[in-house]
Amino acid sequence: MKNLRSILVLAIAIGGSSAAIATSDAGELWKALDVNKDGVISKDEASASQEVSAQWSLLDLNQDGVLSEKEFFLINLSK
């Protein structure tokens, strides 16, 4: 996590856009949560993230019990 913060600070310092940073941060979270690498995040996998768990009902648009990448990237990561 320290490395990720360092990368984010560096990106801000060199003028990276906040949208790119948010996407990058969400991408790292996706990789960490998709433990079985099946291309979706299950509710069980999501439980490892307080932010994802808190937004689950908003993110699972089709109510199928998993988050696709499209659904997942609607997440609001507050920093």
Secondary structure in CASP SS format (residue, H / E / C, confidence):
PFRMAT SS
TARGET T0000
AUTHOR 0000-0000-0000
METHOD secondary structure of the structure
MODEL  1
M C 1.00
K H 1.00
N H 1.00
L H 1.00
R H 1.00
S H 1.00
I H 1.00
L H 1.00
V H 1.00
L H 1.00
A H 1.00
I H 1.00
A H 1.00
I C 1.00
G C 1.00
G C 1.00
S C 1.00
S H 1.00
A H 1.00
A H 1.00
I H 1.00
A H 1.00
T H 1.00
S H 1.00
D H 1.00
A H 1.00
G H 1.00
E H 1.00
L H 1.00
W H 1.00
K H 1.00
A H 1.00
L H 1.00
D C 1.00
V C 1.00
N C 1.00
K C 1.00
D C 1.00
G C 1.00
V C 1.00
I E 1.00
S E 1.00
K H 1.00
D H 1.00
E H 1.00
A H 1.00
S C 1.00
A C 1.00
S C 1.00
Q H 1.00
E H 1.00
V H 1.00
S H 1.00
A H 1.00
Q H 1.00
W H 1.00
S H 1.00
L H 1.00
L H 1.00
D C 1.00
L C 1.00
N C 1.00
Q C 1.00
D C 1.00
G C 1.00
V E 1.00
L E 1.00
S C 1.00
E H 1.00
K H 1.00
E H 1.00
F H 1.00
F C 1.00
L C 1.00
I C 1.00
N C 1.00
L C 1.00
S C 1.00
K C 1.00
END
